[in-house]
């Protein structure tokens, strides 16, 4: 997130320290990083990236796109030019083969999008985790 430094600084102010808020906020929401979900084809050639965020008008926005090659999928989720990325989870096989249309329908049923997007609650993380390890009807 572009304002990540300010978000992290806000967690570590004297009032939040007295309330042990930094430990609580990391436990509940994780670090102030944007999460997105990436799936790959069996031959590792095609990648599908999905993310949950806000559009310019402040409304929930869910996107899913197919890419040729992993680096294009990674670039689709970076929030600013010098953003860094890493694997939050190891690659895992899917129980079912899915088309792009299947994945598009799956992300629109994600339970995280039933709530307003919030960088404070880090629900982009909940969106990605649900696709990775959520209930069978919501996971890829």
C-alpha positions as CSV (number, residue, x, y, z in Angstrom):
1,X,0.0,0.0,0.0
2,X,1.4,3.5,-0.8
3,X,0.7,4.7,2.8
4,X,2.1,1.6,4.4
5,X,4.7,3.5,6.5
6,X,2.0,5.7,8.0
7,X,-0.3,2.8,8.7
8,X,2.6,1.0,10.5
9,X,3.6,4.2,12.3
10,X,0.0,4.6,13.5
11,X,0.1,1.1,15.0
12,X,3.1,2.1,17.1
13,X,2.0,5.3,18.8
14,X,2.1,5.7,22.6
15,X,-1.7,5.2,23.0
16,X,-1.8,2.1,20.9
17,X,1.3,0.7,22.8
18,X,-0.5,1.1,26.2
19,X,-3.5,-0.9,24.8
20,X,-1.2,-3.5,23.2
21,X,-2.9,-2.6,19.9
22,X,0.1,-3.4,17.7
23,X,0.0,-7.1,18.7
24,X,-3.8,-7.2,18.4
25,X,-3.8,-5.5,15.0
26,X,-1.2,-7.8,13.5
27,X,-3.0,-10.8,14.9
28,X,-6.4,-9.7,13.4
29,X,-5.4,-8.0,10.2
30,X,-1.7,-8.9,9.5
31,X,0.8,-6.4,8.2
32,X,-0.3,-3.5,6.1
33,X,0.4,-5.1,2.8
34,X,-1.9,-5.7,-0.2
35,X,-2.7,-9.3,-0.8
36,X,-3.9,-10.8,-4.1
37,X,-4.5,-14.4,-5.1
38,X,-2.6,-16.1,-8.0
39,X,-3.4,-19.5,-9.4
40,X,-1.4,-21.2,-12.2
41,X,-2.1,-23.8,-14.8
42,X,-0.7,-27.3,-14.5
43,X,2.0,-26.5,-17.1
44,X,3.0,-23.2,-15.2
45,X,2.4,-21.2,-18.4
46,X,-0.9,-19.4,-17.5
47,X,-1.7,-17.5,-14.4
48,X,-4.9,-16.1,-13.0
49,X,-4.7,-13.2,-10.6
50,X,-7.6,-12.0,-8.4
51,X,-7.8,-9.1,-6.0
52,X,-10.2,-7.2,-3.8
53,X,-9.8,-3.5,-3.4
54,X,-11.6,-0.2,-3.8
55,X,-12.3,1.7,-7.0
56,X,-11.7,5.5,-7.3
57,X,-15.2,6.1,-6.0
58,X,-14.7,4.1,-2.9
59,X,-16.8,1.1,-3.9
60,X,-15.8,-2.5,-3.6
61,X,-13.9,-3.7,-6.7
62,X,-13.1,-7.3,-7.5
63,X,-10.9,-8.2,-10.5
64,X,-9.7,-11.4,-12.1
65,X,-7.5,-11.6,-15.1
66,X,-5.5,-14.3,-16.9
67,X,-1.8,-13.8,-17.8
68,X,0.8,-15.5,-19.8
69,X,3.7,-15.9,-17.3
70,X,4.0,-15.4,-13.6
71,X,5.6,-11.9,-13.7
72,X,2.6,-10.4,-15.5
73,X,0.4,-11.8,-12.8
74,X,2.7,-10.5,-10.0
75,X,2.8,-7.0,-11.7
76,X,-1.0,-6.9,-11.8
77,X,-1.2,-6.8,-8.0
78,X,1.6,-4.4,-7.2
79,X,0.2,-1.2,-5.7
80,X,3.0,1.2,-6.6
81,X,6.2,1.1,-8.7
82,X,8.8,0.1,-6.1
83,X,6.4,-2.3,-4.2
84,X,7.9,-5.6,-3.2
85,X,6.2,-9.0,-3.2
86,X,6.6,-12.5,-1.8
87,X,4.7,-15.8,-1.5
88,X,2.4,-15.8,1.5
89,X,1.6,-19.4,0.8
90,X,3.3,-22.2,-1.1
91,X,1.7,-23.3,-4.4
92,X,-0.9,-26.0,-3.8
93,X,-2.7,-28.2,-6.3
94,X,-6.4,-27.4,-7.0
95,X,-9.0,-30.1,-6.5
96,X,-10.6,-29.2,-9.8
97,X,-9.5,-27.9,-13.2
98,X,-11.0,-24.5,-13.8
99,X,-11.4,-22.2,-16.7
100,X,-11.1,-18.4,-16.5
101,X,-14.9,-18.2,-16.5
102,X,-15.0,-20.6,-13.5
103,X,-12.5,-18.5,-11.6
104,X,-14.3,-15.3,-12.4
105,X,-17.5,-16.8,-11.0
106,X,-15.6,-18.1,-8.0
107,X,-14.1,-14.8,-7.0
108,X,-17.6,-13.1,-7.2
109,X,-18.8,-15.6,-4.5
110,X,-16.0,-14.9,-2.1
111,X,-17.4,-14.1,1.4
112,X,-14.9,-11.2,1.9
113,X,-16.6,-9.1,-0.7
114,X,-19.9,-9.1,1.3
115,X,-18.3,-6.4,3.4
116,X,-16.9,-3.0,2.5
117,X,-13.3,-3.1,1.5
118,X,-11.1,-1.8,4.3
119,X,-7.3,-1.4,4.4
120,X,-7.6,-1.2,8.2
121,X,-9.2,-4.6,8.4
122,X,-6.9,-5.9,5.6
123,X,-9.8,-7.8,4.0
124,X,-7.9,-8.1,0.8
125,X,-6.0,-10.7,2.8
126,X,-9.2,-12.5,3.8
127,X,-10.2,-12.5,0.2
128,X,-7.0,-14.2,-0.9
129,X,-6.9,-16.6,2.0
130,X,-10.5,-17.7,1.3
131,X,-9.5,-18.6,-2.3
132,X,-6.5,-20.5,-1.1
133,X,-7.8,-22.3,2.0
134,X,-11.4,-21.4,2.5
135,X,-14.6,-23.5,2.4
136,X,-14.7,-25.8,-0.6
137,X,-17.4,-23.7,-2.3
138,X,-15.1,-20.6,-2.1
139,X,-11.6,-22.0,-2.6
140,X,-9.8,-22.5,-5.9
